[in-house]
């Protein structure tokens, strides 16, 4: 995935499914200069992690 698409997803009101390592995640924040996003797994767990933008896949 690229930074432009991450920005579109963050500004959208639609529920757009994004995958990281085979798991569905919510994108919380984009760190554009570093090429990273902060995200967390969909569901009850709120543990957040930072991953590289290109490791995310839109489903």
N, C-alpha and C positions, 0 to 999 in steps of 0.2 A: 504494500500500500504506500501511497505517497502523502506528503504533507498537505497538499491541496485537498485531497479526499478526506483526510482527517478533519480539516477545518470545516468541510461541508457536512460531515457527520455530526460534529459538535454543534453546529448551528441549526441542524435539522430537528424538527419536532417528531419525525418518524422514528420508529424502533428499528434501527439498522443493525443487523447481527454482524459482529466482528469476532474473528477467531484468533487465538494465540496458542500455539502448541496444541491444537485440537480442542481447546476449551473456549467457550463463549465468554467474552469479556465486555465490560463497559469501559469506555474511554472517559477518564475524568479530566485530563488536562494534557495539552500539547506543549512541549518544550522545544519550540521550533529550532532555536539556535543549536541545540545539542542533537536534534533529530530523534528525540525520545518522546514517549507518551507515558503518563501515569494512568494505570488501568487497574481494574479489579474484576474478579470472577463474578458472573451473574449468579445471584442467589444470596443466601444469608451471610456468607463470609464477606467481610469488608476489608480484608488484607489487600493493601495496594502495593503495586510493584511498578518499576520503570522498565520499559522495553523499547527497543529500537523500532522506529516506524515501519521499516521494511520487513519486520517479523510478523506484522498483522496482516490478516487476510479477511476481506469482506466476503460473507457467505451469500 
